[in-house]
Amino acid sequence: MNFAAEGNDSCSVKEKTTIRYIANLLSCTGEEVEKALISRVVAARGEVVHKGHTVKQAEIAKDAFAKVGAKSLCMFCHNLILDSLPGPSINSCLLKSIQVNPSHLYFLSRKDSSQEYKCIT
């Protein structure tokens, strides 16, 4: 997703297709997604001010938005996997914990007395 500068303190999203996909996934409108990426709201002493982002600020907002989305997806997968595991078993390979970093989802498996991290993304 790229942004185009519109003056000193504002920008717009160049391609709207990505905005429509994100809006569909989040069950909101494209305008709401675009507004979240290219502007911010400052509230102080009862006043509400809408301020546009520069292209650099919009890029930072996009990255933060993507990071939160990825973390939410990983936590969903984490809970889904843990909920599907049977009770404790000594001989089977059990998923004990899941480690999440920005680019990969790992899990720690234990078999006998050894430990092994496996990447599942």
Long-range contacts (C-beta under 8 A, 24 or more apart in sequence): 1-37, 1-62, 3-38, 3-55, 3-58, 3-59, 3-62, 4-55, 5-54, 5-55, 6-52, 8-54, 9-51, 9-52, 9-53, 9-54, 10-38, 10-39, 10-52, 10-53, 10-54, 11-38, 11-52, 11-53, 11-54, 11-55, 11-58, 12-38, 13-37, 13-38, 36-61, 36-65, 37-61, 37-62, 37-65, 67-102, 70-102, 71-100, 74-98, 74-100, 74-105, 75-100, 77-105, 78-105, 81-107
